């Protein structure tokens, strides 16, 4: 569930960066879509890396421990560390790449338009 929330936040940042470019009123090119994607992804970089670093550093002692109870804790900590690593790859690499490919396709088909702001 946490990864789904992070995915939503990443897509919001990507959409905001693209909408900012669309609001400028100039004709967009593939390079503009690429730059907007980079801008949106960079906004998500620091929070994601801070979260992942904190979780991995907090679980690292459990993974290296060999004392009493470590046989119970290691199988719990290992998937969490693996999940944080794959989540980072997913949110920081795959989501922006797929976003760029979809928006570039929409641009080429002429369906990329400015979205009205959401009503709260």
VENMO-V241640 format. One record per pair of residues at least 24 apart in sequence whose C-alpha atoms are under 8 Angstrom apart, sorted by the first residue. I is the first residue (numbers start at 1). J is the second residue. D is the distance in whole Angstrom. If there is no record, write none. Layout:
# VENMO-V241640
I/J/D  I/J/D
This chain:
# VENMO-V241640
3/87/7  6/91/7  7/91/6  7/95/8  10/40/8  10/41/7  10/44/6  10/91/7  10/95/8  11/95/8  11/99/8  13/40/5  13/41/7  13/43/7  13/44/7  14/39/7  14/40/4  14/41/6  14/96/7  14/99/8  15/40/7  16/40/7  19/114/6  19/115/7  22/113/7  22/114/6  23/114/7  28/107/8  29/107/8  30/104/6  30/107/8  33/100/7  33/103/7  33/104/7  34/100/6  37/96/6  37/99/7  37/100/6  38/96/8  41/92/7  41/96/6  44/92/8  45/92/7  48/88/7  49/88/8  52/84/6  52/85/7  52/88/7  55/81/8  55/84/8  56/81/6  56/84/8
